[in-house]
Amino acid sequence: MSSYVVTGASRGIGLEFVKQLSANSENKVFALVRSKATATRLEALSRNNITILEADVTDPKALQLAAAEVSKATNNKLDYLINNAGSSTDPGLTLDQFPSPEAVEKDLLDNFKSNTIGVVHTTNAFLPLLKNGSTKKVLTLSSGLGDLEVTVAGEYVGRVSYSISKAALNMVVAKYAAQYKAEGFVFLAICPGGVDTSETSKSEPTAETLKENKMFLSTATKLAPDFKGPITPQESVKMQLDVFNRWTVEETGAFVSHFGNKQWL
Ligand SMILES: NC(=O)c1ccc[n+]([C@@H]2O[C@H](COP(=O)([O-])OP(=O)(O)OC[C@H]3O[C@@H](n4cnc5c(N)ncnc54)[C@H](OP(=O)(O)O)[C@@H]3O)[C@@H](O)[C@H]2O)c1
């Protein structure tokens, strides 16, 4: 039996992680959501080995409470943590186009809180349990947009705060890896590929999002001429789990794609 915690499990890639992991009835999956009220797709799975818990990753107290619930159910152990929750603002502006210093600062902080600091709070909440687990593995969803070389080579100036928060997130993963390698932990930052999560999205894309998507597609085709468009959450999660399962402590702290290398698309 293996135990998993997946954050941001209400929809998109997180929901698919829960689906694939809970398909094995030997696994115990703890699905963390911001609100049970909006986690209807997760509820609909209605599997005995899924426990739904509420926690916003920007709320350390809620994460501690969730960790206490997991601890009760697993005798204070956790095998795998999947830091999937993340969000992106799409202002459609480059760093120098925001209307005021306050506006750019707010956008940076909003993304940094959920995508970077949220992972620190989540990892810290579950580390005591992971230390008692049998695998000590932590997968964190980053993004190829956090890759410095790709940004410059692809001349990609969009999604500024999101990209910056994910680049910082890669350093978060590296710091934990450096600290916990000697204890046998495996920390891995992964980009899931370009994944179409529209089927489970909360709302229709805004005009800014559509503009950003167009800009992203132009970068994608520049960098990867063979790019055929986004993959499904099913394909992405299967590939990510293949990479994660084979990742070893010798390679802890890496930042790779769903292919297990630096091919982002
Ligand atoms: N899709 C892609 O092509 C792609 C590419 C690169 C990286 N990624 C990364 O992969 C991860 C999953 O992406 P996705 O496409 O599945 O996104 P998504 O469809 O927008 O789903 C995001 C999930 O994260 C949750 N979430 C957001 N902020 C949260 C917070 N503060 N606390 C707790 N949960 C929060 C959302 O919960 P609510 O339902 O409550 O909003 C939702 O369950 C993200 O980290 C994303 O940055 C995705």
The ligand as a Tripos MOL2 file, in Angstrom:
@<TRIPOS>MOLECULE
LIG
   48    52     1     0     0
SMALL
NO_CHARGES

@<TRIPOS>ATOM
      1 N1         -1.8080   22.8520  -18.1520 N.am      1 LIG1
      2 C1         -0.5850   23.1000  -18.5790 C.2       1 LIG1
      3 O1         -0.3210   23.1310  -19.8100 O.2       1 LIG1
      4 C2          0.5440   23.3440  -17.6150 C.ar      1 LIG1
      5 C3          1.8190   23.6190  -18.1450 C.ar      1 LIG1
      6 C4          2.8780   23.8180  -17.2690 C.ar      1 LIG1
      7 C5          2.6790   23.7420  -15.9000 C.ar      1 LIG1
      8 N2          1.4330   23.4710  -15.3940 N.ar      1 LIG1
      9 C6          1.2850   23.3830  -13.9430 C.3       1 LIG1
     10 O2          0.5950   22.1880  -13.6010 O.3       1 LIG1
     11 C7         -0.1930   22.3900  -12.4200 C.3       1 LIG1
     12 C8         -1.6500   22.0130  -12.6840 C.3       1 LIG1
     13 O3         -2.0870   22.8110  -13.7740 O.3       1 LIG1
     14 P1         -3.5240   22.6540  -14.4480 P.3       1 LIG1
     15 O4         -3.3450   22.9960  -15.8760 O.co2     1 LIG1
     16 O5         -4.1660   21.3990  -14.0490 O.co2     1 LIG1
     17 O6         -4.2680   23.9040  -13.7690 O.3       1 LIG1
     18 P2         -5.8430   24.1550  -13.5330 P.3       1 LIG1
     19 O7         -6.6570   23.3340  -14.4660 O.co2     1 LIG1
     20 O8         -5.9750   25.6290  -13.5650 O.co2     1 LIG1
     21 O9         -6.0630   23.6220  -12.0510 O.3       1 LIG1
     22 C9         -5.3670   24.2260  -11.0040 C.3       1 LIG1
     23 C10        -5.6760   23.5030   -9.7160 C.3       1 LIG1
     24 O10        -4.9160   24.1260   -8.6680 O.3       1 LIG1
     25 C11        -5.8280   24.5440   -7.6510 C.3       1 LIG1
     26 N3         -5.3230   25.7370   -6.9760 N.ar      1 LIG1
     27 C12        -4.9830   26.9290   -7.5060 C.ar      1 LIG1
     28 N4         -4.5680   27.7660   -6.5490 N.ar      1 LIG1
     29 C13        -4.6570   27.0770   -5.3840 C.ar      1 LIG1
     30 C14        -4.4030   27.4040   -4.0320 C.ar      1 LIG1
     31 N5         -3.9610   28.6150   -3.6650 N.pl3     1 LIG1
     32 N6         -4.5980   26.4500   -3.0900 N.ar      1 LIG1
     33 C15        -5.0400   25.2160   -3.4290 C.ar      1 LIG1
     34 N7         -5.3320   24.8570   -4.6870 N.ar      1 LIG1
     35 C16        -5.1400   25.7850   -5.6500 C.ar      1 LIG1
     36 C17        -7.1560   24.7970   -8.3610 C.3       1 LIG1
     37 O11        -8.2130   24.7430   -7.4140 O.3       1 LIG1
     38 P3         -9.6370   25.4880   -7.6300 P.3       1 LIG1
     39 O12       -10.4960   24.5190   -8.4140 O.co2     1 LIG1
     40 O13       -10.1260   25.7270   -6.2630 O.co2     1 LIG1
     41 O14        -9.3770   26.7420   -8.3960 O.co2     1 LIG1
     42 C18        -7.1480   23.6160   -9.3390 C.3       1 LIG1
     43 O15        -7.5250   22.4300   -8.6880 O.3       1 LIG1
     44 C19        -0.0030   23.8560  -12.0390 C.3       1 LIG1
     45 O16         0.9960   23.9600  -11.0530 O.3       1 LIG1
     46 C20         0.4430   24.4930  -13.3390 C.3       1 LIG1
     47 O17         1.1970   25.6690  -13.1350 O.3       1 LIG1
     48 C21         0.3570   23.2830  -16.2290 C.ar      1 LIG1
@<TRIPOS>BOND
     1     1     2 1
     2     2     3 2
     3     2     4 1
     4     4     5 ar
     5     4    48 ar
     6     5     6 ar
     7     6     7 ar
     8     7     8 ar
     9     8     9 1
    10     8    48 ar
    11     9    10 1
    12     9    46 1
    13    10    11 1
    14    11    12 1
    15    11    44 1
    16    12    13 1
    17    13    14 1
    18    14    15 2
    19    14    16 1
    20    14    17 1
    21    17    18 1
    22    18    19 2
    23    18    20 1
    24    18    21 1
    25    21    22 1
    26    22    23 1
    27    23    24 1
    28    23    42 1
    29    24    25 1
    30    25    26 1
    31    25    36 1
    32    26    27 ar
    33    26    35 ar
    34    27    28 ar
    35    28    29 ar
    36    29    30 ar
    37    29    35 ar
    38    30    31 1
    39    30    32 ar
    40    32    33 ar
    41    33    34 ar
    42    34    35 ar
    43    36    37 1
    44    36    42 1
    45    37    38 1
    46    38    39 2
    47    38    40 1
    48    38    41 1
    49    42    43 1
    50    44    45 1
    51    44    46 1
    52    46    47 1
@<TRIPOS>SUBSTRUCTURE
     1 LIG1         1 GROUP 0 **** ****
